[in-house]
Amino acid sequence: MTTPEEKPATDPQPKQELHQEDLNQIQDIAKKILNPNNDNPTMNEYILSTFAYIGTALMKMQTTNDRQATAKEIADDLTQKFETWVQNREAEKKKQEEAAQQTITDAAAEKKE
């Protein structure tokens, strides 16, 4: 076991902040895992938009004078985005159910004729 005094001078200090290069590396790894053949442009769009959001949030947190307020702002924004996504999913599901019901109703009406 080494003590701090015994550590070689070449040991890098832990990074306190993430930089754009770090995010780019993580983004590239995500692309290689989620879209290895680069054959799904939609997946690439999701990855790019997600990392753009993360980068903006990190920049805000690293440059703010009030981390608590900034964290709350980011959390509120994520909550709003999630709630909107859920509402859109529910509306789409309801629309599909109504279309399926209409198809059943139309088929039943055709059978009677």
Protein Blocks (a to p, Z undefined) as FASTA:
>chain_A
ZZfklpcfklccddfbdcfklmmmmmmmmmmmmmmnopafklmmmmmmmmmmmmmmmmmm
mmpcblmlmmmmmmmmmmmmmmmmmmmmmmmmmmmmmmmmmmmmmmmmmmmZZ
